Amino acid sequence: MTDLEIREIPEGDVDRMLDIADLVFHHRTEEENRERYLWVARRAERIGAYTGEALVGQLAALPMRLSAPGVLLDCSAITFAGVLPTHRRRGVLTAMMERALADAGTANRPVTALWASQSAIYGRYGYGLANRMIGMEIDTSRPLTLRTEADPRPLRLIDRHAAAEILGPIHARAIERRPGGLVRDTEWWEHGILPLVDEEAESFTEPRIVVMDGEPGGYAIYRTHYTDRGVVRLEDLVADTPQVEAALWRYLASIDLTNRIKADQRPEDDLVPHMVADPDQVVVNSLSGALWLRLVDAPAALRARNWASDESLVIDLRDAHLPANQGRWRLTAGACDPTADAPDLTLDAAALAAAYLGGGSLRTLARLGLITEHTLDAAGRLDRAFSVPLAPYTNDNF
């Protein structure tokens, strides 16, 4: 499109961004609810595709920090991406994505991340599916007996406005242990994690927060709906130890006038399916993709993260959108250096990003023929170097 201009979306066009999002995602935002969504656009760096003064495409990048193994990385969290149906398949999204990647590089953010509404799209821009989540239901119509002894210390309910101060340190400890989480500031807690109304469960109560103070500590955030067969909707649960986690699950299972817990976004290695004495009380009913990751500065990201082994190997990295990443790199713990040595493994940016947090399997990609091993078990060696004790997990929608 010769008349297409990619430029910053000014404050005065923020309302238009919500109109485009409603059109693209087949949603209708009532006038009284607009501010519930616009805080994200106002907080973000906004990229617009204009033809003249008409905004025909948009993308927002939230400056955040993402937990990777052993490190917090500056990250552009991509959201509000959309193109008007009249302007699709004309290179609009590609132009905005290239601008977002360039902006992230200028800001020294080595990674970008997004939740994909159409997952088939983003691999072409170098994004890989970096973690997954499970959904489950727990039958609490009868007592939930746990094999793990619950921490006996008392729990207390707190007001949502105290969340940043009280829950913040617990959550910070959690994302040090488990990669994939985002650092949460006060605004993120209030609007992103604890809005009074959840757009996906508008008929449920406002969020309830139960906490076990101290170290070890933990918390659970949930909503209830007494007319929906007594359901407890779990939105976030974090605990420093399995004993604290058992205490929180026991609390949720014993809430009066309820008979099941719905937990739609939990880590792949969640403990509760193994913690219950009767496995039939827990039904894992979904496995879905979660965060998509893109390495903007691959060498910097690879140097920053912890390694689980002393492996040393050479990768031949292909990156059509960011030529600075492309080429042969010798990888060892804490190092990523250019080399002319023969490669052990050839892969593209999306495959490397999918494995980076420790949740992807390069060995599986090799079996599928999507990456190429030049030396025996090169993919498995890099998988072992990237392995993490806890599966990567993201519970921050944006």
SEMIDO-857211 format. One line per field, with one value per residue (C-alpha): residue number from 0; x, y, z. Coordinates in steps of 0.02 Angstrom, whole numbers, plus 32768, in hexadecimal, padded with zeros to 4 digits. Example, Ala and Ser with C-alpha at 12.3 -4.5 7.8 and 13.67 -1.06 7.14 Angstrom:
BEGIN
kedo <- (0	1)
X <- (8267	82AC)
Y <- (7F1F	7FCB)
Z <- (8186	8165)
END
This chain:
BEGIN
kedo <- (0	1	2	3	4	5	6	7	8	9	10	11	12	13	14	15	16	17	18	19	20	21	22	23	24	25	26	27	28	29	30	31	32	33	34	35	36	37	38	39	40	41	42	43	44	45	46	47	48	49	50	51	52	53	54	55	56	57	58	59	60	61	62	63	64	65	66	67	68	69	70	71	72	73	74	75	76	77	78	79	80	81	82	83	84	85	86	87	88	89	90	91	92	93	94	95	96	97	98	99	100	101	102	103	104	105	106	107	108	109	110	111	112	113	114	115	116	117	118	119	120	121	122	123	124	125	126	127	128	129	130	131	132	133	134	135	136	137	138	139	140	141	142	143	144	145	146	147	148	149	150	151	152	153	154	155	156	157	158	159	160	161	162	163	164	165	166	167	168	169	170	171	172	173	174	175	176	177	178	179	180	181	182	183	184	185	186	187	188	189	190	191	192	193	194	195	196	197	198	199	200	201	202	203	204	205	206	207	208	209	210	211	212	213	214	215	216	217	218	219	220	221	222	223	224	225	226	227	228	229	230	231	232	233	234	235	236	237	238	239	240	241	242	243	244	245	246	247	248	249	250	251	252	253	254	255	256	257	258	259	260	261	262	263	264	265	266	267	268	269	270	271	272	273	274	275	276	277	278	279	280	281	282	283	284	285	286	287	288	289	290	291	292	293	294	295	296	297	298	299	300	301	302	303	304	305	306	307	308	309	310	311	312	313	314	315	316	317	318	319	320	321	322	323	324	325	326	327	328	329	330	331	332	333	334	335	336	337	338	339	340	341	342	343	344	345	346	347	348	349	350	351	352	353	354	355	356	357	358	359	360	361	362	363	364	365	366	367	368	369	370	371	372	373	374	375	376	377	378	379	380	381	382	383	384	385	386	387	388	389	390	391	392	393	394	395	396	397)
X <- (8000	805A	7FF0	800C	8066	809D	80A4	807F	7FC8	7FAA	7F47	7EB6	7EA1	7E9D	7DDE	7DEB	7E5A	7DCE	7D54	7DCB	7DE7	7D2A	7D18	7DA9	7D7F	7CC1	7CA6	7C38	7C76	7BEE	7C11	7C19	7C9D	7D17	7D8E	7D9D	7DFD	7E4D	7EC8	7F31	7F3A	7F65	7FF0	803A	80A9	802C	8051	7FD2	7FBF	7F73	7F35	7F28	7ED3	7E76	7EB6	7EAB	7F1A	7F61	7FD7	8007	80A7	80A6	8153	815A	81D7	81CC	8216	828E	82F9	8361	833D	82BA	82BD	827B	81EE	8171	80C9	8068	7FAD	7F1D	7F5E	7EDE	7EBF	7E1A	7DCA	7DD3	7E91	7EC2	7F43	7F99	8031	7FE8	8008	80B6	80E3	80A5	80FE	81A1	818E	816A	8205	8270	822B	824F	8301	8319	82D6	8350	82C4	8309	825E	81AC	8114	805C	7FBF	7F88	7ED1	7F00	7F98	7FC1	7FF0	8081	8101	8126	8164	81D9	8165	8163	80E6	814B	80D4	802C	7FA6	7F27	7E72	7E20	7D87	7D8A	7CF2	7CD7	7C29	7C7F	7D17	7DBA	7E3C	7EF0	7F8A	7FF6	7FE6	7FA4	8003	7FA3	7FBC	7F21	7EE2	7E93	7E2B	7E6E	7E2B	7E60	7EAF	7F2F	7F62	7FFD	8048	8019	8016	80A2	8133	80E4	80CB	817D	81C2	8155	8196	8249	8226	81BE	81E2	815C	810E	8106	813A	809D	8095	8005	7FA4	7FBA	7F79	7EE2	7EAB	7EFE	7EF0	7E63	7DE1	7D3B	7CE8	7D3C	7D0B	7D0B	7C9D	7C34	7BAE	7C2A	7C53	7CE1	7D87	7DA1	7E52	7E8B	7F3D	7FB4	8030	80EA	8171	8140	809D	801D	7F79	7EE3	7E75	7DC8	7D16	7C74	7BC8	7B45	7AC5	7B40	7B38	7BA4	7C44	7CE8	7D49	7E02	7E63	7F0E	7F5F	8014	806B	811E	810C	809B	805C	8021	7FD5	7F77	7F31	7EF1	7EA0	7E4F	7E08	7DC2	7D74	7D1C	7CC3	7C0D	7B85	7C00	7C23	7CAC	7D45	7D68	7E1F	7E34	7EE8	7F62	8015	802F	8082	8000	8008	7F51	7F2A	7FB1	7F8C	7EDA	7EBC	7E32	7E6F	7DBE	7D94	7E06	7DE1	7E61	7DF3	7E63	7F15	7F31	7FB8	7FE3	8072	80C9	817B	81EF	82AA	82D2	8388	83A8	845E	8432	839F	8407	8495	841B	83C0	83FF	8432	8410	84AB	855A	852E	8588	8546	8539	8491	8471	83E3	836F	8313	82C4	8285	831C	83BE	8429	83EF	8417	84B3	8518	8527	8588	851C	8559	8519	8520	856B	852E	85B9	85C2	8625	8657	8654	85E2	8535	84EE	843B	83E1	8340	82DA	82B0	8203	8249	82CD	824C	81D9	8264	82AF	8249	8260	81B2	81CF	821D	82A0	82B1	81FA	8215	82A9	823D	81BE	8244	822A	82DD	837A	83F7	84A7	84F1	84A7	841D	8448	8391	838C	842C	83E4	8341	83A5	8401	835B	8300	82AF	8270	81C1	8163	8159	80B1	805E	7FC2	7FC2	7F4E	7F6F)
Y <- (8000	809C	8112	80B3	810F	80BC	813B	8154	8159	81FB	8206	824F	81AF	8137	812C	80F9	8068	801C	8032	7FD3	7F4B	7F35	7F26	7EAE	7E3C	7E42	7E94	7F22	7F8F	7FEE	80A7	8094	800B	8061	809A	7FE6	7FBD	8062	8066	7FE6	8050	80EC	8091	8048	8084	8090	8069	8096	8073	810B	812F	81EB	820E	8168	80EB	8042	7FD8	7FDF	7F8C	7FB8	7F88	7F87	7F9D	7F0D	7E98	7DDD	7D55	7CE1	7C5B	7CBB	7D69	7DEF	7E2D	7ED2	7EA5	7EF4	7EA2	7EB1	7ECE	7F27	7EE3	7EED	7F23	7F5D	7ED7	7F4F	7F54	7EA0	7E43	7EE4	7EDA	7F48	7ED0	7EA9	7F61	7F7D	7EE1	7F18	7FC2	7F70	7F01	7F96	7FFC	7F6E	7F65	8021	8015	7F86	7F0B	7E61	7E0D	7E31	7DC8	7DB9	7D51	7D19	7D24	7CD0	7C66	7C38	7CEC	7D10	7C8A	7CE8	7D7A	7D0D	7CEB	7C3E	7BF4	7BFD	7BB0	7B5C	7B54	7AD6	7AF0	7A83	7A6B	7A2B	79D7	7A1E	79D9	7962	7984	799D	7931	7960	78F1	7988	79C7	7A79	7B05	7B21	7BDD	7C4C	7C98	7D44	7DA2	7E49	7EDB	7EE7	7F91	7F40	7EC0	7F17	7F2A	7E80	7E0D	7E63	7E14	7D66	7D75	7DB7	7D1D	7CAE	7CF3	7CE0	7C26	7C0E	7C64	7CB8	7D32	7DEE	7E6A	7EBE	7F73	7FC3	7FF3	7F43	7EF4	7F67	7F66	7ECF	7E4D	7E8B	7EEB	7EF7	7EA0	7E16	7E28	7D6A	7D51	7DED	7D9A	7D65	7DC5	7E3F	7DEB	7D9E	7D8F	7D15	7D1E	7CBD	7D3D	7D28	7CC0	7C43	7C93	7C8F	7CD2	7CA6	7D1B	7CDB	7D0D	7CB3	7CA1	7C58	7C39	7BDD	7B39	7B84	7B9D	7BE8	7C35	7C33	7CBF	7CB7	7C48	7C59	7C01	7BF7	7B40	7AAB	7AB5	7B69	7B37	7AAA	7B25	7B97	7B08	7AC8	7B75	7B85	7AD7	7AFF	7BA1	7B92	7B82	7B4B	7AA0	7AB5	7B1B	7B52	7B78	7BA3	7BE2	7B77	7B3F	7A9C	7A50	7A8B	7A27	7A14	7982	7921	796B	792C	7882	785A	7886	787A	791D	797C	797D	79D0	7A05	7A73	7A8F	7B2F	7BA3	7C38	7CB4	7CCB	7D0A	7D62	7D79	7E28	7E23	7D68	7D70	7DE2	7D74	7CD5	7D20	7D5C	7CBB	7C30	7B8A	7AE1	7A8B	7AAE	7A86	7AE3	7AE1	7B4B	7B80	7BC5	7C3F	7C79	7D1D	7D70	7E09	7E30	7E12	7E3B	7D95	7D31	7CC7	7C48	7C5A	7BF2	7BDA	7BB1	7BE2	7CA0	7CB3	7CC7	7CF2	7CFC	7C6E	7C26	7B74	7AF2	7AF3	7A6B	7AA8	7B15	7B67	7C03	7C8F	7C49	7B9E	7BED	7C5E	7BCB	7B71	7C08	7C05	7B4A	7B16	7AE4	7A45	7A5C	79A0	7996	7A1D	79B9	791C	7981	79BD	7A73	7A8B	7A31	79D4	79CA	796D	78E1	791A	79D3	7A00	7996	79E6	7A94	7A59	7A1D	7AC2	7B21	7AAE	7AFB	7AB0	7AFA	7B07	7BBA	7C0A	7CB0	7CEA	7DA0	7DBF	7E5D)
Z <- (8000	7FC3	802C	80CF	815B	81FD	828A	8342	8372	83D2	8474	8413	83AE	8441	843B	8385	83B8	841F	838E	831B	839E	83AF	82F2	82DA	836E	8357	83FF	843B	84C9	8521	853C	85F9	85E7	8571	85F8	8635	8594	8561	85F3	8594	84F7	855A	85B7	8517	848A	83FB	8345	82C0	8206	81B2	8104	810C	81B2	81B3	8235	81DC	824C	82FB	8375	8427	8484	8542	858F	860C	865D	863A	86A7	864D	86A2	8720	86DD	86C0	860C	85CA	8555	84DD	8500	845D	8465	840B	8364	82DA	8226	81DD	8170	80DC	80E8	810B	80A3	806F	80E0	8169	81FA	81B8	81B2	8264	82A5	8256	82A9	8352	8344	8313	83A5	841E	83DF	83F2	84A5	84CD	84EC	84B8	84AC	847A	84AA	8480	8495	83E9	83B6	8311	833A	8286	8261	82D4	82A9	8208	8273	82DA	836D	83BB	8435	84D6	8555	8569	85EE	8628	865B	86DE	874B	87FD	8848	88F6	8912	898A	89F8	899A	89F0	89CA	89D6	8A01	8AB3	8AAF	8B03	8BA6	8BAF	8BA0	8AFE	8AEF	8A6F	8A32	89CC	8915	8932	89A5	8922	88DE	898B	89D2	893A	88DB	893C	8933	8877	8861	88B8	8849	87A5	87E3	87F3	8756	86AF	8646	86C3	86B4	873A	877D	87B6	8815	8777	8730	87D0	87D8	8723	86D4	875F	87CF	876A	87C3	872F	86CA	8613	8601	869A	86AA	8713	8799	8836	8847	886F	891A	895B	89E1	8A22	8A91	8AD1	8AEF	8A9E	8A64	8A2E	89A5	8963	88F9	8894	8868	883D	8863	8814	8885	87FB	8789	87E9	8872	880F	884E	87BD	87E7	8792	87E5	8868	889F	892F	896C	89A2	897C	8A30	8A18	8971	89C7	8A46	89BC	895A	89FA	8A1A	8969	8973	8A17	89E6	8A18	8992	890D	88C3	8840	8817	8764	8745	868D	868E	86F1	86CD	8671	870B	8788	8829	8853	87DC	883A	88E4	88F4	8945	88C7	8818	87D4	882C	87B5	86FA	8688	85F8	858C	8554	84F4	84B8	8523	8509	8462	846D	83F2	840D	83CF	8404	8404	843E	84D1	8504	84F9	8560	85E6	8611	8683	8636	8684	863C	85FB	8548	84BD	840C	8370	832A	827D	82A0	8214	822F	8198	81F7	8266	8205	829E	82EB	8250	8243	82A4	8360	83DD	8477	8524	85CF	85D7	852A	8478	83FF	8342	82F4	824D	8292	8244	8291	8300	82E5	8266	829F	8286	8300	8329	835B	83CA	841C	843E	849C	84F3	8596	85A8	8570	84BB	8478	83F2	83E8	83B3	832F	82ED	82E2	827F	8208	8238	8273	8238	82A5	825D	82F2	8359	83D2	83BE	83DD	847A	84BA	84A8	84F8	858E	859A	8595	860F	86AA	874E	8739	8695	8652	8677	8650	86A9	8671	85DF	857B)
END
